[in-house]
Amino acid sequence: MIAHYLPLARMMAGKLYAGRMHNEIEFDDYLQFATIGLIEAIDRFDPWRAVQFKTYATVRMRGAVLNGLERLSEKQQQIACRQRLREERAGSFATDALPDDLDSLFGMLAEVGVGLALGILLEGSGMIDESPQAGLQEQPGYFAHVELQQLREQVRSLVDTLPGQERMVIRLHYVQEMSFADIALELGVSRGRIAQIHRKALGSLRTQCNASRSCDVAW
């Protein structure tokens, strides 16, 4: 039955794709959402109702496509926002001049790498479901995922030990996902000052992680 009505799903996907406002989402995504709507229509259709299946399926497919596009757009916006924040963090480690000797250069690169790694551990990740799922323990990489979550929780707990201003900047940037410019406006200081506080806070977290055997961040 799915194969029989698949052209209807393709037609619905094509109609909505032709009227799209943005080009970031491909036709295959439209077709996938329409197909999901078709499957749901087949599963939930009541033949005793005074409505034809084609009419019912058309409504279901249109709704499935629009809902799917909304979720996909939100996810893309979240990814773009997070990427901008990560680029801003990397910029906070920039210096006016590179060190002359290799040891200092490698030390600076290590500091940048550790800072970005700590940043990834600190930031919330709405793109994955962190709640336990049945049977997940049997999946490859499950225990590595659990260890990563434990490490993330340990790093976040260390944030509570930071001085007030550093703690506030970290929370505003990583939890509320505010840019340095927005935080500067909130606290009444310059953006450069926020970048300095951010760098100092990550340095403090690195020192505490080094001193804690339970917080093993590799660098």
N, C-alpha and C positions, 0 to 999 in steps of 0.2 A: 504493500500500500504506500509505503514511503517513496519507493521508486516511481510509482504512478503519479504522485502529486509533487515530485521534486521539481518539475518544470514550473509549477506554480510558485514554489519557494524561490526559484531563480528569477522569476518574473517580478516578485515582490522585492527581492534584493536589488534587482536592476532598476526598478522604479525609484526606490529610495536613494540608491547610489547616484542616479542621474540628478536628483535634486539636492545633493549634498552641498553643505556650506564650506567644508574644508576638505583638503586632499590628503590629510595625514593617514586616514584609515582606508585600507584597500578593499576592493570589491569582495575578495574572498572572506573577509570578516563579516561583511553584510550577508553573504550567502550562508555562512556558518550560523549566524544568529537566526536567519530565516528558517534554516533547516531545524534548528532546535525548537523554534516555534511550531513547525510542522509536526515534529515528533510529539510535542506536548499536546497539540490539537488531536492527534490520533489517539493518544492515551486517554484524553479527558472528554472526548466527544460523546454526547448522549444522543443516540439515534432516535430516541423517543421525543426529543424536543422538536418544535416546529421550526427548524432552521436547517438549511442545507450544510453539509460538511464543508463545501468549498467556501461558503460565506464565513463559517465559524473559523476555519483554518486561516483565512485571509486576515481576520482580526487578530488572531493569536500570533501569526507571523509578524505582522506589522508591530505589534506590541513588543515581541521578543527582540526585534531589530532595534527599535528605539531604546529599549532598556539596556540592551547590550552595548550600544553606542555610547550611552550615558556613562556606564561603568568604565568602558574603555577610555573615554575622554578624561574622566577623573583620574584614572591610573596614569595616563600619559602626562597629565598636568603635574601629578605628584612626582613622577620620575624627573620631569624637567626642572621642577622646583628643587628637588634633592640634588640634582646635578649642579645647579647654580650655587647652592650652598657649599657643595664640596669644592668647587672651583674657588669660592671665596676663602674657604679654609686653607687651601693650598697657597693662596696669595698671602695669607697672614704670616707664612713662614719665609716669604721672600725677603732678601736682603739687597741693599744697594750695590754691593760688590761681592764677588766670589772670593773665598779664601785663596791665598797663594800656594799653600802647601796642601798635599794630598790628604794628610790626616785630618786637617780641619775641614776640607771639602767633603770627605766621606762622613765625617761626624755631622756636618750640616745636612747631608742627604739622609742620613739615618734618622736625624731628628724630624725631618719632614715626613719620612715614611712612617715612623712611629706615631706622629701626630695624626696623620690621615687614618692609620689603623685604629687608633683610639676613637677617632671621630666616627668611624663606621660602627664600632661597638656601642657607642653612646646613642647614636641616632635611632629613633623608632623606625621600624620597617613594616609599613602597612601593606607591602607587596607579598608577604608570606603569612601564613596562618600559623601562629606560634602555639596554639592550643593543642593538647594531646589528642591523638586520633587513634581509633581502634586499629590494631594490627600494624601501627607505624613502627613499633619496635623491631619488626621483622624486615623492614626496608633497609637497603644498603645506605650507609652513611647516617643512620638514625642517631647512633651514640655520638658521632662527631657533631651532629646538630645540637644534641643535648648539652655537650661540653661547651659549644659556642654560646648557647643561651646562658649557661651558668657563668661563663666568663663575662658576658655582657652584663649580667646582674651584679657581679662583683665590681666591675668598673663603675657602674652607675651608683653603687653604694658608696664608693670612694668620693663621689662628687659631693656628698653630704659633709665631708670633712674639709672641703675647701673653704677659704675665707669668703665672706659674704658676697663681695663684688664678683669674684671669680665664679662662685657657685651660681650666681644669678645669670651671668653671661652664658655659662654652659647650659643652664636649663632653658633660657630663652631661645638659644640658638638650636639646640638639639631636640628639645621636647616640643617647644612651640614652633620650631622651624622658622624663626625670625632671622632676617639678614642682619649683617653687622650694621648697615645703615639704619635699619629700623630700631635696633637695640640702642644705637647711639642717640637716636631721637628720644627714645624712651627714658634713657638715663641722663640725658643732657650733657653728653660728652662727644668728642669727635669719633668718627669711624675708625681712624688710625689708633685711637686709644682702646677701642673695643678689640681691635685686632691684637694689640699688645696683651690685653688682659686674657684673651682667648689663648694666645700662645703660652703665656705664663701658666694658665690653668692646666693645659695639657702637659706642660713640663712637670708640674706638681703631681699630676696623675701618673705620669711615667715613673717618677721617683718612687711613688707609693707602690706601684705595681712591681717595680724592681725589688722593693723591700718585702713584698708579700709573696710567699711561696704558693698560695692558693690562686694568685692572679698572675698566671704565666702567659704574658704577651710576648711572642717571639719577635726579636729584632736583632 
